[in-house]
Amino acid sequence: MNIEEILQYAMKRTHYKARQVLNKNGITESDFRDIRQDLLADILARLPKFDGERAGMKTFVCWLIDNRIAGIIRHHRAVCRDYRRNESSLDDWVYDEDGRWTRRGATVTEDEAQAAIGRAGRSREEQLEMVLDTAAMLDGLPNDLRDLCIRLKTQTVVEISRETGVPRARLYARMRVLEQKFRATDMQKYL
């Protein structure tokens, strides 16, 4: 394939892929040219790395485009980090629940802060319930399964296998038993 054919194919493919992602994940019509240009620039920058023994040129171009599109979508799905989009700051002065002036940051609970940054999917109350439910579940387990649960909190299956001498296949079988027990007691939401 000569360079003209490669560029023609790349332009056709980038046009198609850029059109495909429009109106998805916050990508609008005004972003079309930018996305297409970004895709073409990425292809041209990586073209010297092409290895004909690993794949064909068209496959390489498609792979580059797909990976770059995935990165663009991931960027648009990311939690808003642009300070200009926030309507307020944690340093703003507001009235608290007692009617006193205080910084907004002092009125935000830990649960709200964790939820805002995408770190906590459960409220503090749900987390406490999970701790109690899990403790009750562990108390009802045989010693070997209880020990496995405790070890899984800090170790991988490979580490546990090396330390205890139990084959990984047997550990995975025990983990399936644990999963069944969690599901039987309606605790699958904690898995």
C-alpha positions as CSV (number, residue, x, y, z in Angstrom):
1,M,0.0,0.0,0.0
2,N,1.5,3.4,-1.0
3,I,1.2,6.4,1.2
4,E,-1.6,8.0,-0.8
5,E,-3.8,4.9,-0.4
6,I,-3.0,4.8,3.3
7,L,-4.0,8.5,3.8
8,Q,-7.1,8.1,1.7
9,Y,-8.2,5.0,3.8
10,A,-7.3,6.8,7.0
11,M,-9.3,9.9,6.1
12,K,-12.3,7.8,5.1
13,R,-12.1,5.7,8.3
14,T,-11.6,8.7,10.6
15,H,-14.6,10.5,9.0
16,Y,-16.7,7.4,9.6
17,K,-15.6,6.9,13.2
18,A,-15.9,10.6,14.1
19,R,-19.5,10.6,12.8
20,Q,-20.2,7.4,14.8
21,V,-19.3,9.0,18.2
22,L,-21.3,12.2,17.7
23,N,-24.1,12.9,20.2
24,K,-22.7,10.2,22.5
25,N,-21.0,10.9,25.8
26,G,-21.1,14.6,25.5
27,I,-19.5,14.8,22.0
28,T,-21.3,17.3,19.8
29,E,-21.3,18.2,16.1
30,S,-18.9,21.1,16.8
31,D,-16.3,18.5,18.0
32,F,-16.5,16.6,14.7
33,R,-13.6,18.4,13.0
34,D,-11.5,18.4,16.1
35,I,-11.9,14.6,16.6
36,R,-11.2,13.9,13.0
37,Q,-8.1,16.0,13.0
38,D,-7.0,14.4,16.3
39,L,-7.4,10.9,14.8
40,L,-5.5,11.8,11.7
41,A,-2.7,13.4,13.7
42,D,-2.4,10.3,15.9
43,I,-2.3,8.0,12.8
44,L,0.5,10.1,11.2
45,A,2.5,10.2,14.4
46,R,2.3,6.5,14.9
47,L,2.7,5.4,11.2
48,P,6.5,4.9,11.5
49,K,5.9,2.3,14.2
50,F,3.9,0.1,11.8
51,D,5.2,-3.5,11.7
52,G,4.0,-5.4,8.6
53,E,4.7,-8.8,10.3
54,R,2.2,-8.2,13.0
55,A,-0.8,-6.9,11.0
56,G,-1.9,-5.4,7.8
57,M,-1.8,-1.6,7.2
58,K,-5.6,-1.3,7.3
59,T,-5.8,-3.3,10.5
60,F,-3.1,-1.1,12.1
61,V,-5.0,2.1,11.1
62,C,-8.3,0.7,12.5
63,W,-6.6,-0.3,15.7
64,L,-5.1,3.2,16.1
65,I,-8.4,4.9,15.4
66,D,-10.4,2.6,17.8
67,N,-7.9,3.1,20.6
68,R,-7.9,6.9,20.1
69,I,-11.7,7.0,20.0
70,A,-11.8,5.0,23.3
71,G,-9.5,7.6,24.9
72,I,-11.7,10.5,23.6
73,I,-14.8,8.8,25.0
74,R,-13.1,8.1,28.3
75,H,-12.1,11.7,28.5
76,H,-15.6,13.0,27.9
77,R,-17.1,10.5,30.4
78,A,-14.6,11.6,33.1
79,V,-15.9,13.4,36.2
80,C,-15.9,17.1,35.6
81,R,-12.6,18.6,36.5
82,D,-13.1,22.0,35.0
83,Y,-13.3,24.6,37.8
84,R,-15.2,26.9,35.5
85,R,-18.2,24.5,35.3
86,N,-18.6,24.5,39.1
87,E,-21.2,27.0,40.2
88,S,-19.8,27.3,43.7
89,S,-16.7,26.8,45.7
90,L,-16.1,25.1,49.0
91,D,-14.5,28.4,50.1
92,D,-17.8,30.4,49.5
93,W,-19.5,31.7,52.6
94,V,-23.0,30.2,53.2
95,Y,-25.4,29.9,56.1
96,D,-25.2,26.6,58.0
97,E,-28.2,24.7,59.4
98,D,-28.0,26.9,62.6
99,G,-28.1,30.1,60.6
100,R,-24.4,31.0,61.1
101,W,-22.0,32.1,58.4
102,T,-19.5,29.4,57.6
103,R,-17.5,28.1,54.6
104,R,-19.4,25.8,52.3
105,G,-16.7,23.1,52.9
106,A,-17.7,22.9,56.5
107,T,-21.3,22.0,55.5
108,V,-20.4,19.1,53.2
109,T,-20.6,15.7,54.9
110,E,-18.0,13.0,54.3
111,D,-20.6,11.0,52.4
112,E,-21.4,13.9,50.1
113,A,-17.7,14.6,49.5
114,Q,-16.9,11.0,48.7
115,A,-19.9,10.7,46.4
116,A,-19.0,13.9,44.6
117,I,-15.5,12.6,43.7
118,G,-16.9,9.2,42.8
119,R,-15.2,7.2,45.5
120,A,-18.1,6.0,47.6
121,G,-21.1,4.3,46.2
122,R,-22.6,3.7,49.7
123,S,-23.6,6.1,52.4
124,R,-22.0,5.8,55.8
125,E,-25.1,4.0,57.1
126,E,-25.0,1.5,54.3
127,Q,-21.3,0.9,55.0
128,L,-22.0,0.3,58.7
129,E,-24.7,-2.2,57.8
130,M,-22.3,-3.9,55.4
131,V,-19.8,-4.2,58.3
132,L,-22.4,-5.7,60.6
133,D,-23.8,-8.1,58.0
134,T,-20.3,-9.2,57.0
135,A,-19.3,-9.8,60.6
136,A,-22.4,-11.9,61.2
137,M,-21.8,-13.8,58.0
138,L,-18.1,-14.5,59.0
139,D,-19.2,-15.8,62.4
140,G,-21.4,-18.4,60.7
141,L,-18.7,-19.7,58.4
142,P,-16.5,-22.7,59.0
143,N,-12.9,-21.9,60.1
144,D,-11.3,-22.5,56.7
145,L,-13.7,-20.3,54.8
146,R,-13.5,-17.6,57.5
147,D,-9.7,-17.7,57.3
148,L,-9.9,-17.4,53.5
149,C,-12.2,-14.3,53.8
150,I,-9.9,-12.6,56.2
151,R,-6.9,-13.3,54.0
152,L,-8.6,-12.1,50.9
153,K,-9.0,-8.6,52.5
154,T,-5.2,-8.1,52.1
155,Q,-3.8,-10.8,49.9
156,T,-4.2,-12.2,46.4
157,V,-5.1,-15.8,45.7
158,V,-1.5,-16.4,44.6
159,E,-0.1,-15.0,47.8
160,I,-2.5,-17.1,49.9
161,S,-1.7,-20.2,47.9
162,R,2.1,-19.7,48.4
163,E,1.7,-19.0,52.1
164,T,-0.7,-21.8,53.0
165,G,0.4,-24.4,50.4
166,V,-3.2,-24.8,49.2
167,P,-3.5,-25.1,45.4
168,R,-5.1,-22.1,43.7
169,A,-7.7,-24.3,42.1
170,R,-8.9,-25.3,45.6
171,L,-8.9,-21.7,46.7
172,Y,-11.0,-20.7,43.7
173,A,-13.4,-23.6,44.5
174,R,-13.7,-22.3,48.1
175,M,-14.3,-18.8,46.8
176,R,-17.2,-20.1,44.7
177,V,-18.6,-21.7,47.9
178,L,-18.3,-18.4,49.6
179,E,-20.1,-16.6,46.8
180,Q,-22.9,-19.1,47.0
181,K,-23.2,-18.5,50.8
182,F,-23.3,-14.8,50.2
183,R,-26.0,-15.1,47.6
184,A,-28.0,-17.5,49.8
185,T,-28.1,-14.9,52.6
186,D,-29.0,-12.1,50.1
187,M,-25.6,-10.4,50.6
188,Q,-24.5,-10.5,46.9
189,K,-24.5,-6.7,46.8
190,Y,-21.4,-6.8,49.0
191,L,-19.4,-9.1,46.6
